[in-house]
Amino acid sequence: MLEITFNWLIEQQLLFSILIVSLLVLERYSLKWLNANFVYKLWLLIPIALLLANLPAHLKPLQSAAISTMLITPNKALGANFSISWALLYGVIFSLLAVITALTHQRFIKQLQLMPLNDKSFARDNPTIQLLQSDAVSTPMVIGLLRTQLVLPTGYLQKTDSASLKLIIEHEKVHIKRADNLLNMLLLITTLVFWFNPLAWLGYLSFRRLQELSCDEKVLANKNTQQRILYSKALINCAASSRAGLMAYSHYGDKNTMLQRLNQIKNNGNSSLVAKAALLIFAAGMLSSFAIAKQPEAKAQKQSISPIMRIEPVYPKQAAEQGISGSVVLKYDIDPAGNTANISVVNAKPEGVFNREAKRALKQWQYKPSNFGFKDVLVQLDFAIDKHYKSDDLIEKVTVAAK
């Protein structure tokens, strides 16, 4: 299963990297014409594109018109072991990063030393928000994934004027309403899955910046100039300290992010409908191409059904020592999930020498998921002492001519 996941991730790198680079460019150069909330929503293109690119290439079962063959030599299994070693390395590093991230979040929450903050006026105006306070933070922040809580620095309600406080609380409400912390956690997990791609880390930081920019736009919608200035001053006051990094919790970002937010506020949320429409048309065409791109592959599969992950059989030690070569023909089914099942030996030469290892390897083969799967697929595995071995066809082939 680990090797299947690793191979699938490698296959997605080109598409994933192109999408990330496109979104990074949009964040860097297009916010003057496209508002931040629009670009923020474009991040949905990544899961949609990956889904379309991996749709089953067939809508009904395909019949295997030809038997596929595979040559196994005594030392060929080293290639499979090499692939497995890379998959194991990937799994170890991913697990290590996941544990470090979890421990970092746990330690951060413990350091907050949260205490309830009872404020009747706030509770009356915000009955659905649980309010906490902490000496360890200097800016408001939302914590929690499903059960979110608003954490304020100790004494923040007394130090902040009512107008600025109202705008900051409105900012935090947007985070809570959109479940931004949950989205951040899902994206953080995705980043850890793609840990070997530097663009994944750059994309995570870009997503967090766009999240804050889009949140600012929602708060300042229909606000006058005086309120915008007041909101900008409140953001500057929050820029003294930052809990950035790999935290899934909403924060105000570092000073560079704060400068970007202030510059975006100056744009007054202006955007071009023409630019948005053109980008949406381009995105729709790109997504359509991902869905259609699999169709030629479906035609090729009519001739042969190829596995996406194939484990090499181990050459029996006794057969290798005695210089025995031979072949095994196996019949099997492929379920909709891409797993092999109902494996049986159709023919073998010599009898009983290579059957066991052939079946053991075939049980681990993985195919692309399909709607219905495949029935009675045939494969001939040729076990050869050297590459000059010529195997016999163990399946009778009959050609029927049309009358």
N, C-alpha and C positions, 0 to 999 in steps of 0.2 A: 504494500500500500504506500509506503514511504517513497519507493522508487517511482511509482506511478505518479504521485503528486509532484515529485521533483521534475520528472520528464515533462509533465503538463506545464509547470511553471516556466521551464526553459522555452517551451513552444510559444508562450504568451509574451515573451520579452519584447519583441519588435513592436507589436501592437500596443502593449502597455507603455513602452517608452515614447512612442509617437504621440499618444494621448497626453502623457504627462508634459512633454515638451510643448505641445500646443497650448495647454492650459497655463503653463508658466509664461509663455509669450503673451497670452491674452492678459494675464495679470499685470505684466510689466508694461505693456504698450497700449492696451485697448480700453482702460478704465475711463479715459476721457470721452469715449463715444459709447461705451457700454457700461451701465452702472454695475457696481460691485455685486449686488444681489443677483443680477442676471448671470454674471460670470461664475458666481458661487454655485448657482444651480446647474451650470454646465458640467460640474463634476459628476453628475449623474451619467454622463456619456461613458465613463469608464466601465461601470458594471454593465450598462446596456450593451456597449460594444463587445465586451468580453463574452456576454451571454450570446449575442448574435453570432459571433465568430465561432462559437463552440456548439451551435445548434447541430443536431443530427443531420447529416447530409442526405438522408433518405427518409421518406415518409412511409415506406412499406418495406417488408423484408426483401432482401436481394438474394437471389439464388447464386450460389457459387458455381460458375460454369467450368472452372478449371481447378485442378488440385494444385495447391502451393507446395513448394519443396523447401527444405532447409538442410544445409550441410553442416555436420558437427564433426570436428576433429578432436583428438585427445587434449589439445592445449587451447581450444577455442573458448572454453568456459572462463578463461582469464578476462575476456572482454566484459562479460556480465559482472564478474566480481569487481572490476574497475568501476563500472557504472554504479554498482551498489555502494561502493566506498564513497563516491561523491554524494550520493543520496544520504548516507549516514552522516557525513560531515555537515551537510545542510541541516539535517534534523537536529544534530547536537548544537549547532550555533543558534538555530531558531529557538530551541528549548532554553538555552542559556539566556538569550535576549528576553524571552518571555518571562522567565523567572526574575531577572534583574528589574524589568519594568514593573512587575507585580509588587516586588519588595520595595521599589522606590515609591510607588503610590501608597503602599501601606505605611511606610515610614513617614511620608509627608502628612498623611492624615493624623498619625499619632502625634507628630510635632505641632499640629495646629492647637491641640488642647482645647477643643471646642467647648463652649459654654452657652447655654440658652440665653437669648436676649429678649426680654419681655418688654415690649413697647406697645402700649394699648393703641396709640394712634396708628402705628404701622400695621398692627394686626387688624385694625378696623378697615384700613384701606386695601390691605393685601391678605385676605383671609386664607388663601390657598398656599401661601409661601411660609415655610418654616424658617425663622430667623435665628442665626447663631452669631457668636462673636469670638474673636481670637486675637491674642497679642502677637501671634506669629505672622500676621499678614498686614500689609499696609494699604491694600486695595480691596474693594469688594470682589467676591468671586462666587461662582456657583459650583458646588460639589455634588457628587452622587450621580448615578447613571439612570436609574428608574425612579428612585425616591430622591429628588433633588432638594437641596437646601442652600439658602443664601447665607454666606459668611461675610460679616463686616468686621473691619478692624475695631478694636475696643475704643469706644468713645466717638465712633464715626458719625453717629446721628447728631451728637452735640456739636461736633466741629464743622459740619457741612451745613450750608444754608439750605433752606427748604426747596428753593427752585432748582439748585444743582442736584440735590438729593433726589428729587422727583425724576429728573432726567436719567441719573445713574441707575435708579431702581427700574425705570422703564427699559433701560439697556439690558439689565439682568433678566427681566421678565421675557424679553425676546429669546434669550438663550434657553430659558426654562420651557417656553412654549414650543420651541422648535426641537427640543430634546437634543441640543447641540453636544452635550457631554456624551450621550450615547453614540452619536455620529462620530465624534472624535475617537472614542474607543474602538469602534469598528474600523475606522481608517488607520488607527495605530496598529491594530492587529494585522491589517492588510500590509502595512509598511514592514512589519516584522516578517511577514510571509515572504515579501520581496526584498529581504534585507540585503541581498547581494547586489541589488541595482541602486546605484547612488541617486538616480532620478526619483526613486520612491521616497527617499528622505527629503529631497528638495520639494517634492509634491506635497508631502505632509505639512511642511512649514508654510507653503503657499496656500494650502487649504485653510489653515488656521488664520492666516492674515485676511484672506477673503471673508472668512466667517465674521471677523470683527468688523470689517468694512461694510458688509451687508447688514450687520446688526446696527451700525451707526446710521445707515440709510433709512432703516425702518423707524428708528427713534426720531430722526429729524424730518421725516415726511410731514409736510404741512406745518413745519415750524418756521417762525419768523427769524429774521437776521439776529435779533438780540438773543433769542434762545439758542441759536447755533453758536454764537460767541460764548455764551454761558456754558454750553455743553463742551466746547473745545477747551475752555479753562478747566473744567472738571476732569477732562481726560489728561491734561497736563499734570494736574495734581496727583493723578493715579499712576504717572509714569516713573515715579521715584524708585519703585521696586517692582520686580517682575518674577513670576514663577513660570517662566517659559520652559522650553525643553520638550520632553516627551510626555508631559502631563496631559491627561485627557480632559481635565477640568478647564472650564472657561476662565480666561485671564485677560488682562489688558495688553499683553505683549511687551516686547522690549522697546527701547527708545526709538530704534529705526522703524519699527512697526507703528509706533505712535506718530512719528513724523509723516508716514505714509497716510495714516488715517486723517491727520489734520489737513494734509494737502487735498485729500479726496473730499473733505467737507467743503473746501473752497469751491469745488466744482458745482456745488449746489444740487447734486444729484441729477445733472443734465445727462441725457443719453439720446442716441440717434436711433429712431425706429427703423430707418433704412439699414443701418449697420446690424441691428439685431435680426431683422428679417433675412438679410443676406447670410449671416452666420448660421441661422436656424436652417435655411435651405441647404447650405453646405453640409451641416451636421446630419441632416436627414439623408442626403445623398451618400454620405460616408457610411452611415449605419446600414443603408440599403445595400451598399456594396459588400459589407461584411456578411450580410445574410445570403446574398446571391453567390458570393465567392466559393461557396462549398458545392455548388451544383456541378461544375465540371468534375470534381472529385468523385461525385456520386456515380458518374458515368464510368469512371475508371474502376470503381468498386464492383461493377457488374462483371468484370473479368477476374478480379481477385479481391479478397477481403484481407486487409493487412492489419496486424495488431499494432497498437501504439506502444505496447511494452511486451517484449518477448524475452523470456528467460531461457538461456541456453541449457540444454540437457547436459548432465555430467556423463562423460564417456566412461562406461564401466571399466574399472581397473583391470579385471581379469581379461576382458576382451581386448583391451589395449596391449596387455602383456603378451597375449597369444597372437596378436596381429589380425584380429577378426574385424571385418567390415560388414555392414549390412544396412537394412532399411526397415522402417516401421511406418505403416499407414494408419493414421488415427482418424476416427470420425467423432465429431462432437457438436454440441449446440452452443450458441452464444446468447446469453440472456440480455434483456434490454439495458442492463447496467454495464454490459461489456465483459462480463465474467464468463469463463468457459464452464460447461456442464455436460453431464452424460457422455463422458469420454469412454470410447471403446476402441479396441484394436481390430482393424479390418483385415490386415495382412501383415506379416512380418517375415523377414528373411535375414538370418536364420531365426527359427522360432524361439521365443522366450529369452533372447539374449539382451535386447535393448528395450523391451516393452516397458519395464518398470520405470526406468529413468525417463523415457519418452513421455509417459503419462504424468509422472511427477512434475516435469517441467511445464507441460501443457496446462496443468491446473492453475499455474501462476500467470499465464498469458492474460493480457488485458486488451480489449478492443474499445473503440469509441462507443459511447452509449447510443442506443437507437430506440425507436418507438416500439418495435416488436421483437427485435433480436433476429437470430438466424438459426436455421435448422440444418442438420446433416452436413456440416462443413468438413471438408477433407484436407488433410495435410500429410505429406510424406517427409519423414525425417531420415536423412541419410547419414549414417555413422561411418566415417571413412578414416582409415589410418593415415592416408595422405591425400592431397588434393587431386591426384591423378586417378583416384578411384571413380569408376563409372557405375552408377547404381542402375538397377533394373526398375522398370515401371511395374509396380505391384498392383496397379489398378488397370483393368481392361478398359481401353478407350474404343468406343464404337462410333463411327461416323455414319449418319443417316442422310442420304441424299434425297432431295425433293423430287417427286415424280412429276 
